[in-house]
């Protein structure tokens, strides 16, 4: 005999909720089916794919790290000789 389904609760962003609702309406499936299928797919992938090649969909950085990133983007360092050589080779290949 199959075990009865159980309910879980999770907070998601309004954007994600809108995506779920749009997808379920467009494909004529229930939200619960979509969510369970997605969770099973994700959990199976986590078991099968080596952890060092999984790229998280979101990166969380500290305030200090975020400020350092903004500063680095605002004032990027000069390209290294290796970078200059790489870009020169790419330009030569295009011509």
PDB file of N, CA, C and O in Angstrom:
ATOM      1  N   UNK A   1       0.841  -1.170   0.000  1.00  0.00           N
ATOM      2  CA  UNK A   1       0.000   0.000   0.000  1.00  0.00           C
ATOM      3  C   UNK A   1       0.894   1.244   0.000  1.00  0.00           C
ATOM      4  O   UNK A   1       1.857   1.314   0.763  1.00  0.00           O
ATOM      5  N   UNK A   2       0.584   2.210  -0.839  1.00  0.00           N
ATOM      6  CA  UNK A   2       1.368   3.434  -0.938  1.00  0.00           C
ATOM      7  C   UNK A   2       1.153   4.295   0.297  1.00  0.00           C
ATOM      8  O   UNK A   2       0.059   4.354   0.859  1.00  0.00           O
ATOM      9  N   UNK A   3       2.232   4.962   0.702  1.00  0.00           N
ATOM     10  CA  UNK A   3       2.097   5.857   1.842  1.00  0.00           C
ATOM     11  C   UNK A   3       1.391   7.135   1.397  1.00  0.00           C
ATOM     12  O   UNK A   3       1.580   7.585   0.267  1.00  0.00           O
ATOM     13  N   UNK A   4       0.592   7.711   2.261  1.00  0.00           N
ATOM     14  CA  UNK A   4      -0.120   8.932   1.878  1.00  0.00           C
ATOM     15  C   UNK A   4       0.872  10.089   1.733  1.00  0.00           C
ATOM     16  O   UNK A   4       1.919  10.096   2.380  1.00  0.00           O
ATOM     17  N   UNK A   5       0.546  11.052   0.895  1.00  0.00           N
ATOM     18  CA  UNK A   5       1.453  12.191   0.731  1.00  0.00           C
ATOM     19  C   UNK A   5       1.501  13.023   2.003  1.00  0.00           C
ATOM     20  O   UNK A   5       0.575  13.003   2.814  1.00  0.00           O
ATOM     21  N   UNK A   6       2.586  13.745   2.159  1.00  0.00           N
ATOM     22  CA  UNK A   6       2.738  14.633   3.311  1.00  0.00           C
ATOM     23  C   UNK A   6       2.977  16.046   2.799  1.00  0.00           C
ATOM     24  O   UNK A   6       3.470  16.239   1.687  1.00  0.00           O
ATOM     25  N   UNK A   7       2.632  17.006   3.599  1.00  0.00           N
ATOM     26  CA  UNK A   7       2.768  18.396   3.182  1.00  0.00           C
ATOM     27  C   UNK A   7       4.005  19.007   3.812  1.00  0.00           C
ATOM     28  O   UNK A   7       4.309  18.754   4.978  1.00  0.00           O
ATOM     29  N   UNK A   8       4.716  19.813   3.035  1.00  0.00           N
ATOM     30  CA  UNK A   8       5.835  20.588   3.560  1.00  0.00           C
ATOM     31  C   UNK A   8       5.535  22.057   3.316  1.00  0.00           C
ATOM     32  O   UNK A   8       4.654  22.403   2.529  1.00  0.00           O
ATOM     33  N   UNK A   9       6.270  22.906   3.993  1.00  0.00           N
ATOM     34  CA  UNK A   9       6.063  24.341   3.837  1.00  0.00           C
ATOM     35  C   UNK A   9       7.404  24.989   3.571  1.00  0.00           C
ATOM     36  O   UNK A   9       8.408  24.620   4.181  1.00  0.00           O
ATOM     37  N   UNK A  10       7.430  25.963   2.658  1.00  0.00           N
ATOM     38  CA  UNK A  10       8.663  26.678   2.360  1.00  0.00           C
ATOM     39  C   UNK A  10       8.324  28.077   1.889  1.00  0.00           C
ATOM     40  O   UNK A  10       7.309  28.294   1.227  1.00  0.00           O
ATOM     41  N   UNK A  11       9.176  29.019   2.234  1.00  0.00           N
ATOM     42  CA  UNK A  11       9.022  30.380   1.740  1.00  0.00           C
ATOM     43  C   UNK A  11       9.821  30.504   0.452  1.00  0.00           C
ATOM     44  O   UNK A  11      10.980  30.091   0.394  1.00  0.00           O
ATOM     45  N   UNK A  12       9.206  31.072  -0.584  1.00  0.00           N
ATOM     46  CA  UNK A  12       9.881  31.309  -1.855  1.00  0.00           C
ATOM     47  C   UNK A  12       9.618  32.750  -2.271  1.00  0.00           C
ATOM     48  O   UNK A  12       8.690  33.393  -1.782  1.00  0.00           O
ATOM     49  N   UNK A  13      10.440  33.239  -3.170  1.00  0.00           N
ATOM     50  CA  UNK A  13      10.263  34.621  -3.624  1.00  0.00           C
ATOM     51  C   UNK A  13       9.001  34.738  -4.478  1.00  0.00           C
ATOM     52  O   UNK A  13       8.509  33.754  -5.031  1.00  0.00           O
ATOM     53  N   UNK A  14       8.497  35.952  -4.570  1.00  0.00           N
ATOM     54  CA  UNK A  14       7.326  36.213  -5.407  1.00  0.00           C
ATOM     55  C   UNK A  14       7.629  35.875  -6.868  1.00  0.00           C
ATOM     56  O   UNK A  14       6.756  35.403  -7.596  1.00  0.00           O
ATOM     57  N   UNK A  15       8.874  36.121  -7.290  1.00  0.00           N
ATOM     58  CA  UNK A  15       9.268  35.823  -8.666  1.00  0.00           C
ATOM     59  C   UNK A  15       9.214  34.319  -8.940  1.00  0.00           C
ATOM     60  O   UNK A  15       8.732  33.887  -9.987  1.00  0.00           O
ATOM     61  N   UNK A  16       9.713  33.533  -7.990  1.00  0.00           N
ATOM     62  CA  UNK A  16       9.682  32.075  -8.162  1.00  0.00           C
ATOM     63  C   UNK A  16       8.252  31.570  -8.166  1.00  0.00           C
ATOM     64  O   UNK A  16       7.899  30.704  -8.966  1.00  0.00           O
ATOM     65  N   UNK A  17       7.433  32.102  -7.282  1.00  0.00           N
ATOM     66  CA  UNK A  17       6.025  31.696  -7.246  1.00  0.00           C
ATOM     67  C   UNK A  17       5.356  31.991  -8.579  1.00  0.00           C
ATOM     68  O   UNK A  17       4.603  31.166  -9.095  1.00  0.00           O
ATOM     69  N   UNK A  18       5.628  33.168  -9.138  1.00  0.00           N
ATOM     70  CA  UNK A  18       5.037  33.525 -10.424  1.00  0.00           C
ATOM     71  C   UNK A  18       5.496  32.565 -11.522  1.00  0.00           C
ATOM     72  O   UNK A  18       4.704  32.173 -12.379  1.00  0.00           O
ATOM     73  N   UNK A  19       6.768  32.190 -11.495  1.00  0.00           N
ATOM     74  CA  UNK A  19       7.278  31.231 -12.480  1.00  0.00           C
ATOM     75  C   UNK A  19       6.590  29.872 -12.345  1.00  0.00           C
ATOM     76  O   UNK A  19       6.217  29.254 -13.342  1.00  0.00           O
ATOM     77  N   UNK A  20       6.428  29.417 -11.105  1.00  0.00           N
ATOM     78  CA  UNK A  20       5.751  28.133 -10.857  1.00  0.00           C
ATOM     79  C   UNK A  20       4.321  28.194 -11.381  1.00  0.00           C
ATOM     80  O   UNK A  20       3.872  27.293 -12.089  1.00  0.00           O
ATOM     81  N   UNK A  21       3.617  29.250 -11.032  1.00  0.00           N
ATOM     82  CA  UNK A  21       2.221  29.358 -11.466  1.00  0.00           C
ATOM     83  C   UNK A  21       2.108  29.441 -12.988  1.00  0.00           C
ATOM     84  O   UNK A  21       1.231  28.811 -13.580  1.00  0.00           O
ATOM     85  N   UNK A  22       2.984  30.210 -13.617  1.00  0.00           N
ATOM     86  CA  UNK A  22       2.958  30.323 -15.073  1.00  0.00           C
ATOM     87  C   UNK A  22       3.231  28.960 -15.729  1.00  0.00           C
ATOM     88  O   UNK A  22       2.560  28.577 -16.687  1.00  0.00           O
ATOM     89  N   UNK A  23       4.221  28.240 -15.198  1.00  0.00           N
ATOM     90  CA  UNK A  23       4.577  26.940 -15.772  1.00  0.00           C
ATOM     91  C   UNK A  23       3.438  25.928 -15.605  1.00  0.00           C
ATOM     92  O   UNK A  23       3.089  25.215 -16.546  1.00  0.00           O
ATOM     93  N   UNK A  24       2.865  25.876 -14.400  1.00  0.00           N
ATOM     94  CA  UNK A  24       1.812  24.888 -14.164  1.00  0.00           C
ATOM     95  C   UNK A  24       0.576  25.171 -15.012  1.00  0.00           C
ATOM     96  O   UNK A  24      -0.064  24.247 -15.514  1.00  0.00           O
ATOM     97  N   UNK A  25       0.245  26.448 -15.170  1.00  0.00           N
ATOM     98  CA  UNK A  25      -0.899  26.795 -16.037  1.00  0.00           C
ATOM     99  C   UNK A  25      -0.613  26.424 -17.488  1.00  0.00           C
ATOM    100  O   UNK A  25      -1.471  25.860 -18.168  1.00  0.00           O
ATOM    101  N   UNK A  26       0.574  26.736 -17.958  1.00  0.00           N
ATOM    102  CA  UNK A  26       0.919  26.489 -19.361  1.00  0.00           C
ATOM    103  C   UNK A  26       0.977  25.009 -19.691  1.00  0.00           C
ATOM    104  O   UNK A  26       0.695  24.610 -20.821  1.00  0.00           O
ATOM    105  N   UNK A  27       1.344  24.182 -18.697  1.00  0.00           N
ATOM    106  CA  UNK A  27       1.516  22.750 -18.954  1.00  0.00           C
ATOM    107  C   UNK A  27       0.405  21.891 -18.365  1.00  0.00           C
ATOM    108  O   UNK A  27       0.416  20.670 -18.516  1.00  0.00           O
ATOM    109  N   UNK A  28      -0.545  22.519 -17.702  1.00  0.00           N
ATOM    110  CA  UNK A  28      -1.680  21.774 -17.173  1.00  0.00           C
ATOM    111  C   UNK A  28      -1.316  20.765 -16.107  1.00  0.00           C
ATOM    112  O   UNK A  28      -1.897  19.680 -16.057  1.00  0.00           O
ATOM    113  N   UNK A  29      -0.363  21.103 -15.252  1.00  0.00           N
ATOM    114  CA  UNK A  29       0.012  20.188 -14.169  1.00  0.00           C
ATOM    115  C   UNK A  29      -0.211  20.874 -12.829  1.00  0.00           C
ATOM    116  O   UNK A  29      -0.355  22.095 -12.758  1.00  0.00           O
ATOM    117  N   UNK A  30      -0.237  20.087 -11.787  1.00  0.00           N
ATOM    118  CA  UNK A  30      -0.428  20.603 -10.434  1.00  0.00           C
ATOM    119  C   UNK A  30       0.905  21.106  -9.878  1.00  0.00           C
ATOM    120  O   UNK A  30       1.970  20.587 -10.211  1.00  0.00           O
ATOM    121  N   UNK A  31       0.821  22.121  -9.029  1.00  0.00           N
ATOM    122  CA  UNK A  31       2.035  22.667  -8.413  1.00  0.00           C
ATOM    123  C   UNK A  31       2.776  21.604  -7.612  1.00  0.00           C
ATOM    124  O   UNK A  31       4.002  21.511  -7.678  1.00  0.00           O
ATOM    125  N   UNK A  32       2.034  20.807  -6.860  1.00  0.00           N
ATOM    126  CA  UNK A  32       2.657  19.765  -6.048  1.00  0.00           C
ATOM    127  C   UNK A  32       3.457  18.787  -6.892  1.00  0.00           C
ATOM    128  O   UNK A  32       4.548  18.371  -6.503  1.00  0.00           O
ATOM    129  N   UNK A  33       2.910  18.417  -8.059  1.00  0.00           N
ATOM    130  CA  UNK A  33       3.625  17.505  -8.955  1.00  0.00           C
ATOM    131  C   UNK A  33       4.912  18.139  -9.450  1.00  0.00           C
ATOM    132  O   UNK A  33       5.964  17.499  -9.460  1.00  0.00           O
ATOM    133  N   UNK A  34       4.828  19.409  -9.865  1.00  0.00           N
ATOM    134  CA  UNK A  34       6.010  20.106 -10.355  1.00  0.00           C
ATOM    135  C   UNK A  34       7.080  20.187  -9.274  1.00  0.00           C
ATOM    136  O   UNK A  34       8.251  19.907  -9.528  1.00  0.00           O
ATOM    137  N   UNK A  35       6.674  20.569  -8.076  1.00  0.00           N
ATOM    138  CA  UNK A  35       7.634  20.744  -6.989  1.00  0.00           C
ATOM    139  C   UNK A  35       8.263  19.417  -6.593  1.00  0.00           C
ATOM    140  O   UNK A  35       9.475  19.341  -6.395  1.00  0.00           O
ATOM    141  N   UNK A  36       7.452  18.372  -6.474  1.00  0.00           N
ATOM    142  CA  UNK A  36       8.029  17.068  -6.110  1.00  0.00           C
ATOM    143  C   UNK A  36       8.965  16.559  -7.190  1.00  0.00           C
ATOM    144  O   UNK A  36      10.038  16.041  -6.884  1.00  0.00           O
ATOM    145  N   UNK A  37       8.576  16.698  -8.440  1.00  0.00           N
ATOM    146  CA  UNK A  37       9.439  16.261  -9.546  1.00  0.00           C
ATOM    147  C   UNK A  37      10.748  17.037  -9.537  1.00  0.00           C
ATOM    148  O   UNK A  37      11.820  16.452  -9.696  1.00  0.00           O
ATOM    149  N   UNK A  38      10.666  18.357  -9.351  1.00  0.00           N
ATOM    150  CA  UNK A  38      11.872  19.185  -9.331  1.00  0.00           C
ATOM    151  C   UNK A  38      12.777  18.805  -8.164  1.00  0.00           C
ATOM    152  O   UNK A  38      13.993  18.705  -8.329  1.00  0.00           O
ATOM    153  N   UNK A  39      12.191  18.592  -6.987  1.00  0.00           N
ATOM    154  CA  UNK A  39      12.994  18.197  -5.828  1.00  0.00           C
ATOM    155  C   UNK A  39      13.667  16.843  -6.047  1.00  0.00           C
ATOM    156  O   UNK A  39      14.851  16.684  -5.748  1.00  0.00           O
ATOM    157  N   UNK A  40      12.935  15.888  -6.555  1.00  0.00           N
ATOM    158  CA  UNK A  40      13.516  14.572  -6.813  1.00  0.00           C
ATOM    159  C   UNK A  40      14.649  14.661  -7.832  1.00  0.00           C
ATOM    160  O   UNK A  40      15.700  14.043  -7.662  1.00  0.00           O
ATOM    161  N   UNK A  41      14.423  15.436  -8.891  1.00  0.00           N
ATOM    162  CA  UNK A  41      15.442  15.614  -9.919  1.00  0.00           C
ATOM    163  C   UNK A  41      16.693  16.267  -9.318  1.00  0.00           C
ATOM    164  O   UNK A  41      17.816  15.832  -9.575  1.00  0.00           O
ATOM    165  N   UNK A  42      16.487  17.296  -8.530  1.00  0.00           N
ATOM    166  CA  UNK A  42      17.605  18.007  -7.916  1.00  0.00           C
ATOM    167  C   UNK A  42      18.372  17.102  -6.950  1.00  0.00           C
ATOM    168  O   UNK A  42      19.602  17.055  -6.983  1.00  0.00           O
ATOM    169  N   UNK A  43      17.649  16.390  -6.098  1.00  0.00           N
ATOM    170  CA  UNK A  43      18.313  15.511  -5.125  1.00  0.00           C
ATOM    171  C   UNK A  43      19.065  14.378  -5.812  1.00  0.00           C
ATOM    172  O   UNK A  43      20.148  13.996  -5.369  1.00  0.00           O
ATOM    173  N   UNK A  44      18.502  13.839  -6.889  1.00  0.00           N
ATOM    174  CA  UNK A  44      19.205  12.788  -7.641  1.00  0.00           C
ATOM    175  C   UNK A  44      20.469  13.342  -8.279  1.00  0.00           C
ATOM    176  O   UNK A  44      21.512  12.689  -8.268  1.00  0.00           O
ATOM    177  N   UNK A  45      20.378  14.548  -8.837  1.00  0.00           N
ATOM    178  CA  UNK A  45      21.554  15.171  -9.443  1.00  0.00           C
ATOM    179  C   UNK A  45      22.642  15.387  -8.399  1.00  0.00           C
ATOM    180  O   UNK A  45      23.821  15.163  -8.673  1.00  0.00           O
ATOM    181  N   UNK A  46      22.250  15.824  -7.201  1.00  0.00           N
ATOM    182  CA  UNK A  46      23.236  16.036  -6.141  1.00  0.00           C
ATOM    183  C   UNK A  46      23.949  14.742  -5.766  1.00  0.00           C
ATOM    184  O   UNK A  46      25.115  14.766  -5.373  1.00  0.00           O
ATOM    185  N   UNK A  47      23.249  13.604  -5.887  1.00  0.00           N
ATOM    186  CA  UNK A  47      23.878  12.320  -5.573  1.00  0.00           C
ATOM    187  C   UNK A  47      24.793  11.850  -6.701  1.00  0.00           C
ATOM    188  O   UNK A  47      25.810  11.206  -6.445  1.00  0.00           O
ATOM    189  N   UNK A  48      24.440  12.164  -7.942  1.00  0.00           N
ATOM    190  CA  UNK A  48      25.166  11.632  -9.096  1.00  0.00           C
ATOM    191  C   UNK A  48      26.315  12.525  -9.571  1.00  0.00           C
ATOM    192  O   UNK A  48      27.316  12.021 -10.080  1.00  0.00           O
ATOM    193  N   UNK A  49      26.182  13.819  -9.413  1.00  0.00           N
ATOM    194  CA  UNK A  49      27.182  14.756  -9.931  1.00  0.00           C
ATOM    195  C   UNK A  49      28.187  15.063  -8.832  1.00  0.00           C
ATOM    196  O   UNK A  49      27.795  15.306  -7.691  1.00  0.00           O
ATOM    197  N   UNK A  50      29.485  15.057  -9.156  1.00  0.00           N
ATOM    198  CA  UNK A  50      30.482  15.399  -8.132  1.00  0.00           C
ATOM    199  C   UNK A  50      30.236  16.804  -7.585  1.00  0.00           C
ATOM    200  O   UNK A  50      29.936  17.732  -8.335  1.00  0.00           O
ATOM    201  N   UNK A  51      30.366  16.943  -6.280  1.00  0.00           N
ATOM    202  CA  UNK A  51      30.048  18.210  -5.607  1.00  0.00           C
ATOM    203  C   UNK A  51      30.871  19.377  -6.135  1.00  0.00           C
ATOM    204  O   UNK A  51      30.398  20.513  -6.135  1.00  0.00           O
ATOM    205  N   UNK A  52      32.103  19.115  -6.588  1.00  0.00           N
ATOM    206  CA  UNK A  52      32.954  20.220  -7.027  1.00  0.00           C
ATOM    207  C   UNK A  52      32.574  20.794  -8.386  1.00  0.00           C
ATOM    208  O   UNK A  52      33.131  21.812  -8.797  1.00  0.00           O
ATOM    209  N   UNK A  53      31.633  20.160  -9.095  1.00  0.00           N
ATOM    210  CA  UNK A  53      31.208  20.722 -10.388  1.00  0.00           C
ATOM    211  C   UNK A  53      29.799  21.309 -10.331  1.00  0.00           C
ATOM    212  O   UNK A  53      29.291  21.792 -11.344  1.00  0.00           O
ATOM    213  N   UNK A  54      29.173  21.273  -9.181  1.00  0.00           N
ATOM    214  CA  UNK A  54      27.830  21.840  -9.038  1.00  0.00           C
ATOM    215  C   UNK A  54      27.966  23.338  -8.754  1.00  0.00           C
ATOM    216  O   UNK A  54      28.642  23.749  -7.810  1.00  0.00           O
ATOM    217  N   UNK A  55      27.319  24.129  -9.579  1.00  0.00           N
ATOM    218  CA  UNK A  55      27.346  25.577  -9.409  1.00  0.00           C
ATOM    219  C   UNK A  55      26.022  25.995  -8.777  1.00  0.00           C
ATOM    220  O   UNK A  55      24.960  25.785  -9.362  1.00  0.00           O
ATOM    221  N   UNK A  56      26.083  26.583  -7.592  1.00  0.00           N
ATOM    222  CA  UNK A  56      24.829  26.984  -6.944  1.00  0.00           C
ATOM    223  C   UNK A  56      24.136  28.088  -7.747  1.00  0.00           C
ATOM    224  O   UNK A  56      24.803  28.911  -8.373  1.00  0.00           O
ATOM    225  N   UNK A  57      22.804  28.106  -7.732  1.00  0.00           N
ATOM    226  CA  UNK A  57      22.099  29.126  -8.496  1.00  0.00           C
ATOM    227  C   UNK A  57      22.236  30.522  -7.912  1.00  0.00           C
ATOM    228  O   UNK A  57      22.005  31.514  -8.604  1.00  0.00           O
ATOM    229  N   UNK A  58      22.607  30.602  -6.651  1.00  0.00           N
ATOM    230  CA  UNK A  58      22.807  31.895  -5.998  1.00  0.00           C
ATOM    231  C   UNK A  58      24.083  31.839  -5.177  1.00  0.00           C
ATOM    232  O   UNK A  58      24.392  30.833  -4.539  1.00  0.00           O
ATOM    233  N   UNK A  59      24.806  32.925  -5.207  1.00  0.00           N
ATOM    234  CA  UNK A  59      25.989  33.047  -4.365  1.00  0.00           C
ATOM    235  C   UNK A  59      25.676  34.067  -3.281  1.00  0.00           C
ATOM    236  O   UNK A  59      25.141  35.140  -3.561  1.00  0.00           O
ATOM    237  N   UNK A  60      26.010  33.728  -2.056  1.00  0.00           N
ATOM    238  CA  UNK A  60      25.778  34.632  -0.939  1.00  0.00           C
ATOM    239  C   UNK A  60      27.145  35.104  -0.455  1.00  0.00           C
ATOM    240  O   UNK A  60      28.022  34.301  -0.137  1.00  0.00           O
ATOM    241  N   UNK A  61      27.302  36.410  -0.409  1.00  0.00           N
ATOM    242  CA  UNK A  61      28.561  36.980   0.048  1.00  0.00           C
ATOM    243  C   UNK A  61      28.292  37.892   1.246  1.00  0.00           C
ATOM    244  O   UNK A  61      27.186  38.400   1.431  1.00  0.00           O
ATOM    245  N   UNK A  62      29.316  38.077   2.033  1.00  0.00           N
ATOM    246  CA  UNK A  62      29.186  38.985   3.172  1.00  0.00           C
ATOM    247  C   UNK A  62      29.147  40.428   2.668  1.00  0.00           C
ATOM    248  O   UNK A  62      29.467  40.693   1.509  1.00  0.00           O
ATOM    249  N   UNK A  63      28.763  41.337   3.524  1.00  0.00           N
ATOM    250  CA  UNK A  63      28.732  42.750   3.142  1.00  0.00           C
ATOM    251  C   UNK A  63      30.127  43.217   2.727  1.00  0.00           C
ATOM    252  O   UNK A  63      30.283  43.930   1.735  1.00  0.00           O
ATOM    253  N   UNK A  64      31.136  42.810   3.494  1.00  0.00           N
ATOM    254  CA  UNK A  64      32.514  43.222   3.182  1.00  0.00           C
ATOM    255  C   UNK A  64      32.949  42.673   1.823  1.00  0.00           C
ATOM    256  O   UNK A  64      33.562  43.387   1.029  1.00  0.00           O
ATOM    257  N   UNK A  65      32.632  41.401   1.556  1.00  0.00           N
ATOM    258  CA  UNK A  65      32.986  40.810   0.265  1.00  0.00           C
ATOM    259  C   UNK A  65      32.245  41.495  -0.870  1.00  0.00           C
ATOM    260  O   UNK A  65      32.821  41.739  -1.930  1.00  0.00           O
ATOM    261  N   UNK A  66      30.967  41.807  -0.658  1.00  0.00           N
ATOM    262  CA  UNK A  66      30.180  42.492  -1.677  1.00  0.00           C
ATOM    263  C   UNK A  66      30.746  43.865  -1.984  1.00  0.00           C
ATOM    264  O   UNK A  66      30.829  44.263  -3.146  1.00  0.00           O
ATOM    265  N   UNK A  67      31.137  44.594  -0.938  1.00  0.00           N
ATOM    266  CA  UNK A  67      31.732  45.913  -1.149  1.00  0.00           C
ATOM    267  C   UNK A  67      33.058  45.802  -1.879  1.00  0.00           C
ATOM    268  O   UNK A  67      33.369  46.634  -2.732  1.00  0.00           O
ATOM    269  N   UNK A  68      33.845  44.777  -1.551  1.00  0.00           N
ATOM    270  CA  UNK A  68      35.125  44.568  -2.246  1.00  0.00           C
ATOM    271  C   UNK A  68      34.880  44.256  -3.721  1.00  0.00           C
ATOM    272  O   UNK A  68      35.627  44.720  -4.583  1.00  0.00           O
ATOM    273  N   UNK A  69      33.844  43.477  -4.016  1.00  0.00           N
ATOM    274  CA  UNK A  69      33.515  43.176  -5.422  1.00  0.00           C
ATOM    275  C   UNK A  69      33.117  44.434  -6.178  1.00  0.00           C
ATOM    276  O   UNK A  69      33.549  44.648  -7.311  1.00  0.00           O
ATOM    277  N   UNK A  70      32.297  45.262  -5.551  1.00  0.00           N
ATOM    278  CA  UNK A  70      31.880  46.508  -6.187  1.00  0.00           C
ATOM    279  C   UNK A  70      33.091  47.395  -6.456  1.00  0.00           C
ATOM    280  O   UNK A  70      33.216  47.968  -7.538  1.00  0.00           O
ATOM    281  N   UNK A  71      33.985  47.509  -5.469  1.00  0.00           N
ATOM    282  CA  UNK A  71      35.201  48.314  -5.659  1.00  0.00           C
ATOM    283  C   UNK A  71      36.055  47.759  -6.796  1.00  0.00           C
ATOM    284  O   UNK A  71      36.587  48.511  -7.613  1.00  0.00           O
ATOM    285  N   UNK A  72      36.175  46.452  -6.837  1.00  0.00           N
ATOM    286  CA  UNK A  72      37.007  45.817  -7.879  1.00  0.00           C
ATOM    287  C   UNK A  72      36.415  46.055  -9.265  1.00  0.00           C
ATOM    288  O   UNK A  72      37.151  46.279 -10.226  1.00  0.00           O
ATOM    289  N   UNK A  73      35.089  46.006  -9.371  1.00  0.00           N
ATOM    290  CA  UNK A  73      34.434  46.256 -10.655  1.00  0.00           C
ATOM    291  C   UNK A  73      34.550  47.726 -11.053  1.00  0.00           C
ATOM    292  O   UNK A  73      34.692  48.049 -12.233  1.00  0.00           O
ATOM    293  N   UNK A  74      34.487  48.614 -10.055  1.00  0.00           N
ATOM    294  CA  UNK A  74      34.570  50.044 -10.341  1.00  0.00           C
ATOM    295  C   UNK A  74      35.984  50.450 -10.769  1.00  0.00           C
ATOM    296  O   UNK A  74      36.153  51.343 -11.599  1.00  0.00           O
ATOM    297  N   UNK A  75      36.986  49.797 -10.206  1.00  0.00           N
ATOM    298  CA  UNK A  75      38.383  50.106 -10.544  1.00  0.00           C
ATOM    299  C   UNK A  75      39.130  48.805 -10.812  1.00  0.00           C
ATOM    300  O   UNK A  75      39.886  48.328  -9.966  1.00  0.00           O
ATOM    301  N   UNK A  76      38.912  48.236 -11.995  1.00  0.00           N
ATOM    302  CA  UNK A  76      39.562  46.954 -12.290  1.00  0.00           C
ATOM    303  C   UNK A  76      41.077  47.110 -12.394  1.00  0.00           C
ATOM    304  O   UNK A  76      41.574  48.170 -12.774  1.00  0.00           O
ATOM    305  N   UNK A  77      41.806  46.048 -12.055  1.00  0.00           N
ATOM    306  CA  UNK A  77      43.263  46.115 -12.167  1.00  0.00           C
ATOM    307  C   UNK A  77      43.687  46.122 -13.642  1.00  0.00           C
ATOM    308  O   UNK A  77      42.926  45.734 -14.528  1.00  0.00           O
ATOM    309  N   UNK A  78      44.897  46.566 -13.870  1.00  0.00           N
ATOM    310  CA  UNK A  78      45.443  46.530 -15.225  1.00  0.00           C
ATOM    311  C   UNK A  78      45.586  45.073 -15.662  1.00  0.00           C
ATOM    312  O   UNK A  78      45.875  44.207 -14.836  1.00  0.00           O
ATOM    313  N   UNK A  79      45.386  44.794 -16.958  1.00  0.00           N
ATOM    314  CA  UNK A  79      45.552  43.414 -17.426  1.00  0.00           C
ATOM    315  C   UNK A  79      47.003  42.957 -17.279  1.00  0.00           C
ATOM    316  O   UNK A  79      47.946  43.727 -17.461  1.00  0.00           O
ATOM    317  N   UNK A  80      47.140  41.698 -16.948  1.00  0.00           N
ATOM    318  CA  UNK A  80      48.474  41.124 -16.814  1.00  0.00           C
ATOM    319  C   UNK A  80      49.051  40.873 -18.206  1.00  0.00           C
ATOM    320  O   UNK A  80      48.308  40.874 -19.188  1.00  0.00           O
ATOM    321  N   UNK A  81      50.366  40.658 -18.307  1.00  0.00           N
ATOM    322  CA  UNK A  81      50.943  40.335 -19.622  1.00  0.00           C
ATOM    323  C   UNK A  81      50.289  39.112 -20.263  1.00  0.00           C
ATOM    324  O   UNK A  81      50.099  39.070 -21.478  1.00  0.00           O
ATOM    325  N   UNK A  82      49.947  38.123 -19.444  1.00  0.00           N
ATOM    326  CA  UNK A  82      49.306  36.915 -19.989  1.00  0.00           C
ATOM    327  C   UNK A  82      47.933  37.247 -20.571  1.00  0.00           C
ATOM    328  O   UNK A  82      47.555  36.713 -21.614  1.00  0.00           O
ATOM    329  N   UNK A  83      47.191  38.121 -19.905  1.00  0.00           N
ATOM    330  CA  UNK A  83      45.879  38.519 -20.426  1.00  0.00           C
ATOM    331  C   UNK A  83      46.033  39.286 -21.733  1.00  0.00           C
ATOM    332  O   UNK A  83      45.291  39.052 -22.687  1.00  0.00           O
ATOM    333  N   UNK A  84      46.997  40.201 -21.775  1.00  0.00           N
ATOM    334  CA  UNK A  84      47.232  40.969 -22.999  1.00  0.00           C
ATOM    335  C   UNK A  84      47.570  40.037 -24.157  1.00  0.00           C
ATOM    336  O   UNK A  84      47.080  40.213 -25.273  1.00  0.00           O
ATOM    337  N   UNK A  85      48.410  39.049 -23.882  1.00  0.00           N
ATOM    338  CA  UNK A  85      48.790  38.089 -24.923  1.00  0.00           C
ATOM    339  C   UNK A  85      47.576  37.284 -25.390  1.00  0.00           C
ATOM    340  O   UNK A  85      47.408  37.039 -26.585  1.00  0.00           O
ATOM    341  N   UNK A  86      46.746  36.883 -24.455  1.00  0.00           N
ATOM    342  CA  UNK A  86      45.555  36.116 -24.793  1.00  0.00           C
ATOM    343  C   UNK A  86      44.625  36.935 -25.695  1.00  0.00           C
ATOM    344  O   UNK A  86      44.120  36.431 -26.698  1.00  0.00           O
ATOM    345  N   UNK A  87      44.408  38.191 -25.331  1.00  0.00           N
ATOM    346  CA  UNK A  87      43.530  39.042 -26.141  1.00  0.00           C
ATOM    347  C   UNK A  87      44.143  39.341 -27.501  1.00  0.00           C
ATOM    348  O   UNK A  87      43.420  39.435 -28.493  1.00  0.00           O
ATOM    349  N   UNK A  88      45.454  39.490 -27.565  1.00  0.00           N
ATOM    350  CA  UNK A  88      46.123  39.727 -28.844  1.00  0.00           C
ATOM    351  C   UNK A  88      45.949  38.518 -29.748  1.00  0.00           C
ATOM    352  O   UNK A  88      45.691  38.667 -30.942  1.00  0.00           O
ATOM    353  N   UNK A  89      46.088  37.319 -29.187  1.00  0.00           N
ATOM    354  CA  UNK A  89      45.902  36.091 -29.963  1.00  0.00           C
ATOM    355  C   UNK A  89      44.471  35.996 -30.462  1.00  0.00           C
ATOM    356  O   UNK A  89      44.245  35.583 -31.599  1.00  0.00           O
ATOM    357  N   UNK A  90      43.499  36.369 -29.638  1.00  0.00           N
ATOM    358  CA  UNK A  90      42.088  36.320 -30.043  1.00  0.00           C
ATOM    359  C   UNK A  90      41.829  37.303 -31.174  1.00  0.00           C
ATOM    360  O   UNK A  90      41.095  36.988 -32.112  1.00  0.00           O
ATOM    361  N   UNK A  91      42.424  38.494 -31.097  1.00  0.00           N
ATOM    362  CA  UNK A  91      42.260  39.484 -32.184  1.00  0.00           C
ATOM    363  C   UNK A  91      42.880  38.980 -33.474  1.00  0.00           C
ATOM    364  O   UNK A  91      42.327  39.186 -34.554  1.00  0.00           O
ATOM    365  N   UNK A  92      44.038  38.316 -33.366  1.00  0.00           N
ATOM    366  CA  UNK A  92      44.682  37.785 -34.565  1.00  0.00           C
ATOM    367  C   UNK A  92      43.859  36.710 -35.225  1.00  0.00           C
ATOM    368  O   UNK A  92      43.844  36.606 -36.451  1.00  0.00           O
ATOM    369  N   UNK A  93      43.165  35.899 -34.427  1.00  0.00           N
ATOM    370  CA  UNK A  93      42.323  34.823 -34.963  1.00  0.00           C
ATOM    371  C   UNK A  93      41.100  35.374 -35.688  1.00  0.00           C
ATOM    372  O   UNK A  93      40.616  34.760 -36.640  1.00  0.00           O
ATOM    373  N   UNK A  94      40.601  36.519 -35.250  1.00  0.00           N
ATOM    374  CA  UNK A  94      39.404  37.118 -35.865  1.00  0.00           C
ATOM    375  C   UNK A  94      39.689  37.695 -37.241  1.00  0.00           C
ATOM    376  O   UNK A  94      38.818  37.692 -38.111  1.00  0.00           O
ATOM    377  N   UNK A  95      40.890  38.183 -37.441  1.00  0.00           N
ATOM    378  CA  UNK A  95      41.199  38.926 -38.675  1.00  0.00           C
ATOM    379  C   UNK A  95      41.472  38.044 -39.812  1.00  0.00           C
ATOM    380  O   UNK A  95      41.745  38.522 -40.913  1.00  0.00           O
TER     381      UNK A  95
END
